[in-house]
Amino acid sequence: MTISWIITGLGIILTLLGYYLTPDAWGYGLSGFGLALVLCGAFDLLRGISRQQKY
């Protein structure tokens, strides 16, 4: 669960860094990679929640 939060936080940082570098090609790349990390971290958080539920 902690790893998911770290990945999501890193994605937010990279997305913001890419936003400030937007006119450059590096900015678009960092923004896209950051958003992908945010999505992967969020999906991993949801997967962890569903695994904790016992039926």
N, C-alpha and C positions, 0 to 999 in steps of 0.2 A: 504494500500500500504506500509506503514511503517513497519507493522508486517511482511510482506513478505521479506523485506530487512533484518530485524533482524533475521529471521529464516535462510535465506540464509547465512548471515554472521556467525551465530552460527555453521551452518553446515561446513563452510570452516574452522573455528577454530578447530572443532572436528576432521575433516579429517586430518588436519595438525598434530594435537596432536597424533592421531592414527598412522600416518605415522612415527613419531619419536619413537613410542612404538611398531613398527611392529613385531619384533621377538616374542613378547609376545602375548598371546591370547587376552588380553585387547586391544592391538593395532589394531588387525583385527576387533574387535567389534566396537571400536570407529570410525574406518575408514568407515565401512559399515553404521553405524548410521549417521555419518556426511554426507556421500554421499546421503543418503536418505533424509536428511534435505535439502540439496542443491537442489535436484530435486523437493521436495515438495514446497520449496520457489520459485523456478523458475516457476513451473506450476501455483502457486498462482499469481505470477506477470503477467503471460500471461493471466490468467483468468480475472484479474483486468483490463488489457488493453482492452480486448474484451468487458467487461461490460461498459466501458466508451464510446465506439463508439456507436453513435446513428444513426440508419438507417432511 
